[in-house]
Amino acid sequence: MKKIIIVILIMISFSSIVQARSIEPQIHSDIKLVVRDSTYDFVEHNGLVYTIADDGVHGIELWVFDENLNSLRMVKDINPIGDANPLVFSSVLENVLLFYAYDENGTGLWATDGTEVGTVLLKYFYFYEIKANIMDPKWNLFKTYKGELYFNGIESKDKTYELWKTDGTAEGTILVKELNPNGSSSPGQFHIREDKLLFQTYNGFRDIWATDGTEESTINLTNSKDKLRPVSIIGWNSTHDFFLDSLDGKLELWSTDGTISGTLPLSINLDEIIELNSNMIFIDKNLYFESFTEDGSIVLNISDGTQAGTRKLKTITSEPDAGIFFISYYNTGEQKLFFYTYENKKNSLWVSDGTEQGTIKISPPELVNINRNKESLNTDKLFFSSFGVDKGDELWVSDGTQLGTHFVKKLSDGGNSSRIEFTSDVIDDKVLFYYKADNGVGSTWITDGTETSTYILNPNLMFISRMYFSDNQFNNILFFTEVSSADTTRMWQTNMTLAGTSVIMPQNQSNNKHINPYLFYQIEFKNHIYFLADYYGEGQQLYRIPNTISSVEESKLPELMAVYPNPAKDFIQLEISKPMQLSIINSTGKVVKDYGLVTVGKLNVAALISGVYFVVDEQGNNIAKFVKE
């Protein structure tokens, strides 16, 4: 029996009950890196991958590698006396990668082709402080236009933030135009419309500008309209920018097509409206927005950016203290809008297809409290959670119809503190989510919106304390981090199937804290996924795995034995088809009772203290989970 206990403890040491499928990563570089804040993200440019890292000697610098093993190297020791803190523009120019970095003299804009000799200073700019990071193009803080990078810059502390551009050379890094002679203009929200670059400025009020790259063509689209002063740039579709104006003491919706003559108010057709707010959302090419009438009614409106295409959809409610909450955060390319209302101390789920007839309430009577910011949406279904008294978070799904909006499955006995957290990615009509029960037991689940296909993704993910989702998805493969204890953090990949779910780690690993869940990055590059991990307690190293799950070897998954009653007081009954060597393990992985060979499945658990336990057989092929009261 000593052999059985050793086997079980080894398996439990990774907060699992049976041996997990694993993918053996290939080490790409022997260099050991130190974990620092905002380091270890990746960006690809011209056949090379760049990352920000600290080797413990040179401080935080820019590093680069290619597909060849042991190719990881520091690009240049820009700051020999400390951290360079590279702030990297994503791949924007064809020949060079651009980034800000500290050297001994201050913060400069740098360009690199990946070689030390090809890494050059373009110009010094003033920064109070920079933090190493790779800037996401979605932030709209910069934009490539006509082969040049446009950005917000300030030369020195006594100057102001203005519009700059660079072609990747020192002589081509120039001020485009001083937009605000009385202070900083702080341009941002860069985007391209037709053949022009549009952006917003801020100098107490916001303005929208357009440029073709020359000083003469850089014009203010909004300040020319009778001193129109926008207070909020909402966003844009393929034809118009939307913004709110408050010149007359109330908000008014406007749009511009990038010309002065095409900058027009949109609210003129909405006669009932007396007040707008900034509660708005884009779905496909349309802006949906909330407004209020004189009698206090809440109205849902829609606009395509034109005056003719701006209209009332429907009066949603006239109840006092009511409101609309848009919950379709992830479906910017979809046709359906999901939202819910709050009135009479309960929530109601709605859907709209952009027509009055297609704007309908789809809530069943039992749906009362919808959790805001807890949803995931694909082309057909909205996955969300509802909070019930003495039930905690409950799993729901909607296909946009009343009949197709329903409770999915009871995940546990509930309780006020249970919660559900979804990943935003949906693969093969399935969504991954983390569920933490009222007793503190966390687990990783998968659902397609049906009861039978809602289950724990992997038996090794049945008892975890936290789960972190990656923003990356490669070839329909998701990555996430399992946190089982303070010193156990592992990276997993899944294609939303049991067979395609694997922990990523070497068989001889000796450190359970593989990654920092807050610095959790991967990049797909030349048929591999690259990432940094510490499998031996010696520092982060660069690894890679194939960007497919085809290399995952099939292994037998454990059978989940039926157990009742659950929770139990004195006895539990297992449904077993043959005699088994059975033991009980507590939530820390310790064997607390060994029953030897069991033939009838009835086990005495009266001596156990209250808590969560697992019954396992000798080989780990059968498992049952129960709660002792």
N, C-alpha and C positions, 0 to 999 in steps of 0.2 A: 504493500500500500504506500510505501515511501515513494516509489516511482510515480505513482498516480499523483500524489500531492505536488511533487516537483514539477511535473508537466503542467498541472493546472496553474501553479503559481507563476510559471514562466509566461503562460498565456495571459493571465490576469495582469501581469506587470505593465501591459499596455492598455489598461482599463478595458480589456476585452475578455470574452468568455471562451472564444475559440480562435484558432490561428487565422488571422486576416489574410486575404489575398494581398500580395505585395508585388510592386514593380521595382526591380533593381535599377536604380539610377546609375548612369555612367558619370564618373567624375571627369570634369572637363578641364579643371585647373587645380594644381596642388597649392596655390597661393591661399593662405588663410586670412580672412578679413574680419575686422572688428565691427560689431553691430553698433551703428550710430543712428540717430533720428534722421528721417528723410533720405536714407541711403538705400541703394540696391534696387531702384526702379530701372527700367530698360527703355531704350529707344533704338530703332534700326535706321541706318542711313548709309546709302551707297555700298551695300554688301558687308557692312560692319555693324556690330551691336555695341552701344555705349551704355555704361552704367556708372553710378556714383558710389564710391566705396572708399574705405579707409583700411589700409593694410597694417595699421598700428605703428607705422614709421613716418609716413608722409602726410598724415592728416586726410581730410576728405578732399578727394581729387576726382577728376574724370578718368575713367578706365574704358578699355575697348577690347573686343575679341571678335574672332570669326569662327567658322565651323571647325577649324583645326584644333586638335587637342593641345592644351597648354599654351594657347594663344593669348590668354588674358594678360594685359599689361596696362600700366599707367600711361595715359596719353602724354602728359607733361607735368612735372612738378611745378605748378604755377605759383604756389605760395610755399617756399621752402621753410618759412618760419611759423606756419600754422595751417589752418584749414582754408582751402580755396573756395569751398562751398559752391560748387557749380550750380547755376540755375539755368537749365537747358531748355532752349526752344526745340520743340519737336521738329521732325524733318521738314524743313521749310524751303531751303535753297538746294539747288541741284548738286553743287560741287562741294559745299562745306556745311558742317554742323555749327550752329551758333549757340553761344552760351555766355552768361555773365559769370565772373569769378573774381575773387580777391587775389591780388598779389601784394607785394610790399608797399605799393604806392596807392592802392585804392581798388575800387571796383571797376572792372573794364568789360566791354563787350568783346568777346573772343570768337575766332573762327578756327575750325580744325578740319583737316582731311583724314584724321586718324593717326597721323605721324607726329612725332615730336617737332620736327623741323617745319611741318605744315600747320602748326598750331600757333596762331599769331594774334596779337592784340590789335583790335580795330580802333577803339576809342574808349577813353575813360568816361564813365557816367557816375552820377552821385546816387548812392544808396545809403539810407540810414543803417539798414541791415539787410542782408540777403540770407535766405535759408536754402540749402541744397535741395533741389527738386527737379523733376522733369515736368515742364508746363504742358498741360493738356490743351490741344487746339479747341476743345469744347468750351474752354474758359473765354474764348474770343478776346484774349489780351493782345493778340498779334495776328497778322494775316499776310500770306504771300500773295502779291498782286503784281502782275507783269514782270515776274522774275526778281522781285525785290521784297524784302521783309519790312512791313510797317509796324511800328510799335510806339509805346509811350515812353519817353525818356527825359532825363534832366541832366544837364551837363555838370552843374556844380550846385553847392548848397544855396548860393545866392541867385540861381536861375529858377525857372519854372518848368513844370511838366508840359511838354508839347509833342507834336507829331513828328516822328523821325522815320527814316527809312535807310536800308542798307542793301547793297548788292553782294556783301560778303568781303568787301575790300575796305581798307582804311579811307581811301579817297572817295569811295562811294557811300560812306556813312554820313548822312547829312540831315539837317533840319528841313522839313518840307515847308512848314509855315508856322509862324507864331499866331495862334488862333485867338488868344486872349491877351491883349496888351496890358491888362490890369492884374494879371495873376496867372495861375496854372489853368490849363484847359483839360489836362488829364484825359486824353482820348482813350477810348476802349470800345468794346462790343463791335469789333471789326468784322465785316462781312462783305461779300461781293454781290452787286445787283447789276445785271446786264454787263456793261463794260466799265462800271464805276465801283470804287471802293467806298462803302458807307461806314460811318462810325459815329459814336456819340461823344460829347464832351461834357465836362462838369465844371462850372465856376459859380456855384451858388444855385444855378438852374442848369438843366440839361438841354443840349441842343443836338440835332442830327445834322451831320455834314456829309458831303460827297466830294470825291476827288478823283482825278485821273492820274495823279502823281506829281502834278506841277503846282506851284504856288498859285498861279493865276486861276486854275480850275477848281481850287479847293473852296467850296462855297457852303454857307450855312443855309440849310433847307427850312429851318423852323423859325429862326429869329427874324426872318423877313416878313412873316405873316402877322403884321400888326402887333409886333412884340410878343408873339406867341412864345410861351416859356413852358416846355414840357417838364413834368416832374417825375415821369416814370417811362422809361423805354421798356415796353412789354416784350417785344420780340419781333420776328418776321417770318413770313412765308416766302414762296418763290417769287412773288410779285410786289409785295408791300411790306414796309415797316409800320408797326403799330406803336402808338405812344399816347399817354394821357396828358392833358393840358389842364392847368388850374388857374388860368388868367383871371377869370371872373369869380374866383372863390369857390368853384365847384369843379369836379373832374369832368372832362369831356374827352371822348375817344377820337383820335385822329389817325391818319395813315399818310405815308408818302411813297411814291414810286421811284424816288431818287431824283426828282426834279422839283423846282419851286412851284411850278404850275400844278404839279400832281400831288401837292401836300394839302390835304383836304380834311374837314371834319366829317366824322361818320355818324354822329348821333342825330343828325337832322331828321331822319325818318322815324325816330323813336319818340313820338309825341308824348307818350305816357310817362317817360322817364323824368324824374326830378333829381336823381342822385345815382352816380356810379361809384364803384370802388375798384380796387385792384385785384379782385378775385376773378382770375381769368385763366384760360388754358387753351393751348393749341392742340387740335386733333386733325390730322391730315393737313389740309390747307386752310382750315377755318379756325377763327378765334371764337371761343365761347366765353361769354361774360355775364356776370350778375348785375342787375340794376334794381332800383326801388321806385315804386310809383307813389303818388300823393297819399293814397289810402294805406300805405305801408306794405303793399303786396310785393313779393319778390318775383322778378321776371328773369327768365333765361333768354339770352339773345345770342345771335351768331353774326359773324362778319367775315367776308373773304378779302377785305381790304378796300372794297369799292363802296361808294355811297348806295348804289342800287342793291348791292349784296349784303347790306347791313340791315338786319330786321329782328323783330321780336319772334321768338320761337313759342314761348308758352308762359303763362302765369303759373308759377309753381306752388306758391302758398301765400296766404294772407294772414297767417298766424303771427302774433307778436313774438319777438325774440327768436324768430326762426332764421335759418341760414342755409346756404348751399355750400357743400364741400366737394370739390373735384378730387377724385381719387385715381384717375387714369394717368399716373405719372410716367408710365413706361410705354405708352402706346402712341407715340407721336406720329407714327405712320399708319394708324388704323382709322377706320371709318366710324366706329361707335364711341360715344362718350358715356362713361359711367360716372355717376355722382350720387351723393346721398344728401338728404335734407335732415335737419334737426328741427323738430316741432313737437310740441306737447310732450316733451321729455322722452322722445324716442326718435330713432333714426329710420329713414325709409330709403331704399335703394332705387335709383332711377337709371334710365338709359335713354340716349338720344341718337338718332341717325341724321340729325340736321334738319328734320321736318317737324311741324307741329304734331302731326299724327304719330310720328315715330318717337316722340318724347313722352315716355310713359313710366309710371311707377311699377316696379316689378317685385317689390318686397312681399313675401308671405307674412301672415300675421305674427308668426313666432320670431321673426327677425326684428330685434328691438335695438340693440346697441352694436353698431359697426365700429371696429377699431380703425381710426384714421392712421394713414401712413403704414398700414400693414396689409399689403396686397401685392399680387403679381398678375400680369395680364399678358395673354398672347392674342392671336388673331381671333380666337373664338370664345375664350373663357376668361372670366375674372375670378381669381382665387383670392379669398379674403377671410378675415377672422371676425367673429362676433363675440362680444363679452357678455356672459350670462352670470347672474348672481349665483354664488355657490357652484359655478361651473367653470369659471375662468374663460380663457380663449377657446372658441370652438371653430372648427374648420368648415367653411362654406365655399360654394362655387356658384357662378352664374354664367349662362350663355347669352344673356341679354334678353331673356324672355321670363315671364312669370312662372311658367311651368319648369323652366330650367334653372331656377334660382332655389337652391336647397341646401340644407345641412348635409355634410358628407359622411362623417363618421365620428363616433365617440373615441377619443384617443386615450383617455384615462378616466379615472373617477372624478377628475376635475378639482375644483377649488378656486378660490378667488385669485390666487397668485400664479396660476398656470398661464403660459403665453406661447404664441406662435410667431416665428419670424421667417419670412419668405425670402428666397433668392429672387432677383428680378428676371433671371433667365428661364425660359421655357424650352424644353427639348422634347420633340416627339409628343407634344401635347401634355407633357408632364412637368411638374414643378417640384423643386426640392425645398424643404422647410425644416427648421429646427423647432422642436417642441419641448418645452420644459414643464413638467407636471407640477402639481401643487406640492408634492413631497420633495421637490428639488431635483428629481431625476430628469436628465435631459437626453434626447435622442434625435436622430436624423431620419426624416421621413420623406416619402415620395408620394405624389398623388396625381391622378389624371381627372379628378373630380368625381370618381365613383367609389363606393365603399369597398368593393372587392380589390381595387387596385390602389388602395391607400395603405401603405405598410412601411415598417422600418426598413430603410434602405439596405442596411447590413447589420448582422448581429453584433459586430464589433462596435457599432455606433449606438448601442442601446443604453449606455450609461456614461454620458459625457456632461461636463459642466458648462461648455460653451462651444459655439460653432461660428466661424467667420467665413463668409463667402468672398471669393475673388470676383473682380469685375471682368475677368477675361474668360472667353469661351473660344476654344479652338476645335474645329472639326466636330462640333456637337459634343465636346467634352468640357465639363465644368470642373473647377478646382475649388476645394474648400479646406479649411483648417479645423481639425478636431482638438479641443482643449479638454483633457480629461482630469487634469490636476495642475497644481502650480508648476510642476516640473515635467509635464507631459504635453507636448504640442506636436501634432503630426499633420502632414499634408496628404490629401486624398484627391483622387480624380474619379469622375463618374460619367457615364453616358446615360444615366437614369435607368440602368438595369443592375440586377444583382451581380451578374457575371462580369459586367463592365465597371465595377466599383472596386478600387484597389487603393491601399495605402502605399505611398511612395517612400521607400527606405531600403537601405542595404540590409542583407541578412545579418551581417556582423556589426550592425550599429551598436554603439555603447552609450549614447546620449539620447534620452527620451524627449528632450526639448529641441526639436529639429529646426524650428523656425520661430521668428517673432510674428505672431498673428497680426500685428498692426503694420508690419512691413512685409507684405505678402504679395510678391510680384512674380509674374512669369512673362516670357515672350516666346512667340513662335518664330523660328528662324531655320530655314533650310531643312525641313522635315523633322525638326526636333523642338521640344519645349525646354527652355533653359530657365533655371532658377537657382537661388542660393540657399544652402541649408547647412546646419551643423549637426552631423550625425555622430561625431566622436568627441564632442566637448572641447575642441581645439580651435574653433573659429568657423565662420561661414566660408563655404567653398562653393565653386560654380559646378553645377551638375546639369545633366540633360537626360530626357527620356524621349522615345519616339512620339510623334504627334498623332498617334493612333492607338486604339485599344486592342488592335489585332494581336499584339504580343502578349496579352494577358492570358495566362494559362488557367484552364478551368480546374477548379477543385471543388470537392463536395461541400456544400453549405450545410450547416447544422439544421436538423429538424426542430421546430418549436413544438414542444410537448404541451398538450392541454393540461391545465392545472385548475383545480377548484377545491374548496371555495377560495376566492381571492378578492379581498384580503382574508387571511386565515388566522385562527386563534390557537387551536390545539393540533389539528391534523390537516394535511393536504392530500388530495388524491390525484395521481398522475395517470394519464391514459397511455399505457405502454403495451406494445405488442409482443414483447419478449423479455426475459430476465435481463437486468442491467446492473452494473456496478455504479452506484449513485453516491454523490456527495453534494453538500450544500456549501455555497460560497457567499460571503457577505459582499457589500458594495466596495470594500477596499481590496478584494481579491483574496481574502484569507479563508481557508477551509475551516468551517466551524462545526461541521458534523459529517461523519462518514458512515453510510448505511450498509456498506458491503453489497452483496448481491441481493437485489430487490426483484421479487417476482410478481407481486400484486399491485404495486404502485401506491400504496397507502403509507405515508410517512408521518411520524410524530414530530411536530415542530413546537411543542408547548414550551420547551426550555429556551427557545430563541428569544432575544429581546426584540422590541419593535424595530422595524426597518425593512429595507429592500434586500431580497436574497435571490440567488440563482441555483437551480438544481442542474447538475451536469453529469453526463456519463463519463466513463473512463477515457474514451477516445475523443470526447468533445463533439460527437456527432449528434447529440440530442441535448436540448436545453429547455428550461422552463424558468420563468421569472414570476415571483410572487411577493406580496407584501405581508409581513407579519404584524398583526395589530398589537 
